[in-house]
């Protein structure tokens, strides 16, 4: 799961392009706002194939890679437009931060962390 979160963080940084699967309803207020800020991260949400790890790393290296990438994201710009999300379309840097946090929290809770 750490590798999956690392790939998602690469997408948030704009380092990993992901094919769009945009459904227009999820790109506009209020649905986009509800999914990003109000509702819990849904179990079984679809995952882009680019975000599925193709190789496993042992825990230590996977953890180090994720922490380093999250630090890059935290040090980056906090305003303006970020990369396009395959499901939500264009996201601001703030929205990307919320989404990365929400997604990471979802998976960490899944494993009791």
Helices and strands as residue ranges (DSSP letters): H 2-13, G 24-27, H 31-33, I 34-38, G 49-51, H 59-75, E 81-85, E 89-92, H 93-110
